[in-house]
């Protein structure tokens, strides 16, 4: 047997294409400064949401009427609010509400939107036309206005906010998934599955869905950023998380009126926290989008 044959026999097997693609995508993400910065911001706030109650210096719900509107100091790093609550503790613990509600709403919107998009793209024809017209009607309305109308009718509560925000994002996710399905529907593996006698549910969820995960993940990450902003806005307007929660949007609403008196520390930390989390999620989404496109 020749040396060339021996070398070929002992060579390591080539990695599977899927595994190679996953490693390539991970490598692109790890070389992306935007993704790394965004991931660090999101992980910081996720850590605060999970563990801040164990290490914050003060109870975020405890008031001190003898120490109201105190400026930042060694005792209270971010000062105190109108009823003497420690702003630093409230900002860190306040990450819990937003990072519980927003991911749940995003998961709901992505799940329902993916199912609707699969149906639209796979069946096409009158099914696609009818659902598409309904989506166009919904998207013609400002999403925050739609959410407010529903919350006014049903009343504000955490489960209601999750459902409303999730369903508001459903048409956007459905439109993205539909476009991805249309690009896959006529590939050989889809007709082959139909020839084997597989039903429509099997073809959509077992055959097509695994091949369109990348755009769905990117879309879900983008929607998460919008969900954070939307939920904070609803809390600011009084239709989201209710007192005495240290939720960021609620904290801004409760102390917005004292800004004219120069008590900026009651509002600015929660505002910066909200903005930083939205920016972090958007940086992660941008990194994912570039990695998927390459």
N, C-alpha and C positions, 0 to 999 in steps of 0.2 A: 504494500500500500504506500502511496506517495506521501511526501511530507505535506503537500498541499491538502490532501484528503484528511490527514490526521489533524491539521490545523482547523479545517472546516468542522470536523466531528467534535472537537473539544471547545469550539467557540461558544461563548455564552449566548443563549437565545435572545433574539431581539424582543424588547418589551412590547406588550400589546399596544396597538394604536391609541386606545382610550386612556391607558395608563400614561403613555407618553404625552398625550395632550393635557392631561390633568397636571403632570409635573411641569409642563411648559407654562400653563396658565398660572400655577403657583409661583413659578420663577418670575414671571412678569409682574405679578402682584408684589412680590418681595423686593423687586427692584424699582417699584413705583413710590417715590417720595410722598405723593399725594395720598395714596392708599395707606401707607404706613402712618402718616400723621393723622389721617381720619380714623384709622383703627385704634390708635393710641387714645384719641379723644373719647371715642365711643366706649372703649374698655375702661377708661377712668370713670366715666359716669355710671357705667354698669357696675363697677366695683362699689361706688358710692351707694347706688340703689340697693345693692345686696348687703353691704356691711356697715354703712355709715351710722345707723342707729346704735351700733356697738361702741363707736369711738368718738362721736361728736361731744364737744365739751358741755353742752346744755341740752335739756329736753326741748325739742323743737316746738312743742305745744304749750310749754310752761310760760306764763306771762309774769311780768314784774312791773307793776304799775308805778313803782318808785324809780324805775330806770328806763323810762320810755324815750325813744328817739335819741339814744346816746350815740355819738359818732364812733367810728372805728377806733379801737384802743387795744391795749394788751389783753384786757379782760374779754372784750368782744371784738374779734378781728374785723367783722363786717358791720359792727354797730348793732343797735336794736331797733325794732320797729315801733309802731304806734302804741302797742300794749306791752312793750318791754321784752318781746321774744328775741332770742339771739338769731340774727340774720344768717350768720355763717352756718350754724347747725341746721337751720331751715333750708338753706340752699342745698346742702349736701343730701339731707334726707328727702328733699323734694324731688330728687331724681327718680325716686321709687315709683311714684304715681305715673309720671310721663313714660317711664321705661317699662311699665306694666301695660298700660292702656294702649300706647302706640303700637308695640309689636303685636298685641292681640288683634287690634283693628286691622293692621297690615296683613296678618295671617288670614283673617276672615276675608278681606277684600281680594287677596291673591288667590285663595282657594276657590271662592265663588267665581271670580273673574276668569280663572283658568278653565273651569268647567264650562262657562258660557262661551269663552273663546274657542274652545275645542269643538263645541257643538256648531258654532257659526262656521268655522273654517272647514270642518269635515263634511257637513251636510250641504253647505252652500245654498244656492237657489232661494226659494221663498223663505226658508228658515233664516238664512243669513240676512235677507232683505228686511224681514219683520223685526228681528232682534236689532239689526243695525239701525233702523229708524228710531227705535226706542232709545238706543244708546245716544244717538245724535240729539234727541230731545233732552235727555238728561244732561248731556255735556254742554248744551246751549245755556244752561242755568249756572250761575256761580255756585261752586260746590259748598262754600261756607254758608251761603243763603239756604241751600237745600237742607244742610245739616241743622241750621237754626230752626227752620220751619218744623222739622220733624221733632226736634227736642222741645220746642214750645208745645207741640201737641201731646207728646208722651211724658214730658217732665224730665229734668236732668237726673241722671244716675250713672254710675260707672258702667254697668252692663249696657245701658241704652247708648251711651257715648261710643262704646266699642262697636256695637252693631251698626249704629248710624254712620260712623266714620268708615267702617269697613265696607258697607254697602255703597257709600258715596264713591269710594275708589274702585268699586267693581267694574264699572264701564270702561275705565281707563286701562285696567289690566286686561279685560276681555278684548279690547281693540288690539293690544300688543300681541296677545296670544293668537288671535285670529290671523294676523299677518304672518306669524311664524308657522302656523298650521298650513296656510295656503302654500308656503314654499316647500312643505314636506309632503303634502297630500298626493302629489303625482309621482313621487319617487317609487322605485320598484318594490320596496318592502311593504308599502301600503296596499297596492293591488294584490300582492302575493298573499298577504294576510286574509284579504277578502276571499281569494280563491280557495284558501284552506278552510273556509267556512267560519272564520271568526266573526263574532257579532260586532256591531258598531262600538259598543263600550270597550271591548277588548282592543280594538284597533286604536281608538282614541287614547285610552289611558295606559295601555301596555306597549303599544307599538310607537305611537307618535310622541306621547308626552315625554318619555326619557330622552328624546332627541331634540327637544326644545327647552330644556331646563335652563341653559345659559341666559336667554333673553328674559325668562320668567324671574330668575334670581336678580338680574339687574333691575327689572321693573319693580320687584318687591322692595329692593333697597331704596330706590327713588321714592316709592310711595311711603316708606317709613319716614323719610325726611319730611314729606308733606304732612304725614299724620302727626308728627311731633308738633309742627307749627300749627296745624288745625286744632289739635286738642288744647294747646296752650291758649290759642285765640278764644276757643269756646269757654275755657275756664276764666279768662279775662272778662268775657261778656256775661259770666254768671251761669252758663249752661253746661259747664264741664264738672270738674272735681269741686266738691263743696267744702266749706269751712268745717273744722279748723285745719284741714290738710295744709302742709307746707308746699303744696304744688306751686310750681313757678308762675304759671299764668294767674293763678288765684292770688299769689303774693304780690304780683305787680298790680292787680286790680285793687287789692286792699290798701295799698300804700301809694297809689298813683296821685292821690289828692294832695299829699304832703310835699310833692316835688317843688311846688311853688315856694315853699318855705325854705328850700335849700337842703332838705333831708334826702339827698340823692342816694345814700347808701341803702335806703329801704327798698329801692327799686332796681338799681343798676346791677347788683350781683345776680338776681334772678333773670334779668334781661340778658346779661352776658352768658349765663349758663345755658339758657334756651338757644341763643344764637350759636354758641360753640357746639352744642350737640347737633343742631341742624347742619352746620358746616361740616362737622365730622362725618355724619352719615352721608352727606353729598359727596365728600371726598372719597369715601369708600365706594359709593356708587360709580363715581367717575373712574376709579381704578379698575373696578370690575368690568365696566363697559369697554375700556381699552383692552383689557386682558382677553375678553371674549372676542373682540373684533380682530385681534392679531392671530 
